[in-house]
Amino acid sequence: MKLSLTYSAYREMEQIGSTPLREISAAIVGLAEDPLPTGSTEVEGQGGCHFLTIDRYCILYHIDQRDEALTVLGVVERPLHTLH
């Protein structure tokens, strides 16, 4: 599957420390092979949009089945109240 990142996702990743960034980067590369890994969740009401949680970050991405493409839309830190 073709993989791309939006400019805003790239900029968000620049703000993340090196240790979690390695895990996040590996997960993003893995999405090209398996766009629906265990733990991914579809965003309700947003066709084709999913998120995957890595550590305390969420990777928001869109799958375009027609073009066989996956676009990372953002990588954001989860609010503290959602961490368990």
N, C-alpha and C positions, 0 to 999 in steps of 0.2 A: 504494500500500500504506500502511496506517495505521502510523505510527511512534510509539513511546513509549520512555521511559527509566525504568528502575527508580530509586528514590531513591538506592540505593547507587551506581549508575552515575553519577548526577548528582554525588554527593558526591566520588567518585573524580576526576571531571573538574575539580572545583574545585581540586584539588591540582596540576594540570598547568599548566606555564608557558604564556604566551599564544601563543608561536610554534607549538609542536606542537599546542596546543589548536585553533588555526584549521584545521589540516589534519585533525585528528580530527573536528571538528564538520562540516566539509565532507564527509568520508567517511560520517559517520552520516546526513546529509541525503541523500547519494547512494544509500544503501542502500534508501531508500523507493522510489526509481526502479528500481534494479537490486540486488535483495537477494543476488545471487550474482555480484559483480564478479570480474574476474580477480584472483587472489591470495587469494580467500576459501577457507577450508578447513572441511569438516564435522568436527565433533567426534565421533570414533568412539564408538558406543554411546549417544549422546545425541541421539535423533531430533529433527531440526529445529534443533539448535544448531550455530552456525558461529562462526568467528573470522576477523578481518581484521587484518593487521598494518599499522600506520601508523607509520613511523619506528621508535621503540623501544617502542611501545605496542601492545597487542592489544585490539581491540574484540570482546567476546563478545556474541553476539546469538542470538535465537531467532526462527525464522520459523514462523508459524501459517498454513498454507495455507488452512485451512478459513475462518478469519476474515479472511484477507488482512491480517494484522498482523505487524509486526516489532517486537520488544522488545529494546532494548539492556540486557543484564544487567550488564555491567561494562566498565570501561576500565582495564586494568592495565599497568604497566611490565613489560616482559619481563626475566627474569633476565639478567644480563650474560653468562653462559656460553652463552646461546642466540643472541647477536648475532654476526653474521659480518662 
